[in-house]
Amino acid sequence: MAVDAATGVVRWRIPVESKLESLAVDGDRLYASAANGHLYSFESTRGAKIKWDYGKVRAIRAIGEPVADDRSVYFTLLDNVLYAFARGGGSELFSSFDLRFGDRMWVK
């Protein structure tokens, strides 16, 4: 749900399968992780819609907030793996190291 900061009027609502737990805003995009392990990108300027939903993360919840740069959005999950996704289409770019042991998990 998005609320107009000046008026308090609800601008849009989008149903998702589970409670959203973290959120990052970058321009017209909102990135969020959900309690069921789904990672979302919402486009807020054109009728508010889910741009992508990455639900193949083995239902592992995210740690902290997503972070975005010019090309990618990054999520760290409770399995200690960093995932990077293309901002636009949501394709998985890579997942990284096991932060507990420094082992390379895999890179795409």
HELIX and SHEET records of a PDB file:
SHEET    1   A 2 ALA A   2  VAL A   3  0                                        
SHEET    2   A 2 VAL A  10  TRP A  12 -1                                        
SHEET    1   B 4 LEU A  20  ASP A  26  0                                        
SHEET    2   B 4 ARG A  29  ALA A  34 -1                                        
SHEET    3   B 4 LEU A  39  GLU A  43 -1                                        
SHEET    4   B 4 LYS A  49  TYR A  54 -1                                        
SHEET    1   C 4 ALA A  62  ALA A  68  0                                        
SHEET    2   C 4 SER A  72  LEU A  77 -1                                        
SHEET    3   C 4 LEU A  82  ALA A  86 -1                                        
SHEET    4   C 4 GLU A  92  SER A  95 -1                                        
END                                                                             
